[in-house]
């Protein structure tokens, strides 16, 4: 019979062959951690969900308004939803996976910090350019807000 501390990590997957009470506590703790993680995720971007479908990206490229800077190109389109949707595109030209993920993280952080001064109800796609990886954050922030203002997404009187 396996102990609660199985050497190959069965407990990590929720398999516990010890007494019933201990396994229930483990599963309760596991579900609490998931709920806590979901709460943190909601705190991140309050009025935004992710764009993931290819046809949604293509619709924005074809029918949306656009603005460009040396750091990124932004496409947007007004929707009837109460929340905005954000999509981030990083091409292979940016570099390997580490660099592309860094670019995505930086763009997501820019959006999250400026979300309060952006109008809700837009689909937004941000296409990363090579300078976004090495650019200074304050320059990225200034460029991002300038492009959002040019597209009419930035709310006046804030930020």
N, C-alpha and C positions, 0 to 999 in steps of 0.2 A: 504494500500500500504506500502511496506517496504522502510525503509530509507537506505541511503548508508552505514550506520553503523549498520547493523542488528545485534541484540544481539547474535544470534547463529552462526555467522561467514559466512553468505552467500557470503560476499564480498571476503573472502579468496578463495572461489572456482570459482570466476570470475562471479558470478551472481550479477548484479547490476541493479536494476530497477529504477535508477534515470535517469537523462537526457542522451541522446545518447552520447554527447561529453565526459562526465565523464567516461562512461563505455569503450569508445574507448581508452581513456588515460590509463585506468586500464589494458586493454588487451595489449596495446603497452608496458607498463611497465613490464608486466608479460613476454612477449616474449623477451624483452631486457634482463631480468634476466636470462632466460633460455640460451640465446646466450652467456651471460657473464660466466655462469657456464660451458658451453661447452668449452669456450676458456680456462678457468682455467684447465679443465680436459686435454686438449691438451698440455698445458704447462707442466703438471706433467711428463708423460712418452712420449717422443717425437717419438720414433721409436718402440713402443710396443703396441700390442693389447692383449686382454685377451684370454686365452684358456678356453673354457667352455664345450665343448662336451666330453662326457665320452669316446667315441671311440678315440679321439685325445690323451687323457691321457693314455689309454691302449696301444696305438701304441708306445708312448714314453717309457712306462715301459717295453714293450717287445723288441723294436728294438733300443732304444736310448742308448747312453753312460751314465754312472753314476759315481758319486763320492759322498763320504759320509764324514760327520764330526759329532761331538757330537751334533751339533745344527740342522743340516738338511741334507737331502739327495737331490742331484740335478740330474735330468735326462735331457739330451739334445739331439737334433738331428738337423742336418743341413737341411735347406729347400731352395727352390728357390725364396722365397719371399724377398722383399727389407726391410721388417721390421721383428722384432722378436715378438714372442708370448709368454706370461708368464702365467703359471698356478700355483696356490698355493693350496696345500693339507694340511689340518689340521685334524687329526683324533680325534675321541671321547676320546682317551686315554689322550689327552692333558688336558682335563678338560671341564668345562662348556663353554657355548657360549661366555662368556666374555673373557675367556682365549684364546679360539681359534681365536676370532676376534683380540685380541691383537697380537697374533703371526702373523696373516695375515698382519696386519698393519706394524709390524716391518719388515717383509720380503719385503713387497712392498716398504717401505722406503729405505731399503738396495739396492734393485734393482734400484730404481729411482736415488739415489745418485751416483751409480756406472755405470749407463747406458752409459755414454759417453765413458767409457773405455772398453765397451763390443762390440764385433763384431755383426753387424746386420745379420738377416737371419737365426735365430735359433728358434726352439720351445724349451722352457725351462719349466720344472716342478720342483718346489721346495716343498719337503715334509718336513713339520715341525716336529721336535722332541721336547721332553719335555723341554730341556734346553733352547730353543729359547725364552721362556717366561721370564725367570729370568736372562739370560745371559747379560753381559755388552755389550753395543752397539759396542764399539771398538773391542771386541773379536769376535762378530758376523760379523762385517765388514771384519776383517782380515781373518776369516774362509771362508766367502763368496768369497772374491777375490782369496784366495788360491784354492778353488774348481773350480772356473771359469778358472783359469790358468791351472789347471790339465786337464780340459775338452777341453782346446784350444779355449775358447770363449773370453778370455781376450786379447785385442790387446796389442802388445808389444810397449814400448816406451811411454805409457800413464799410469796414475793412479798409 
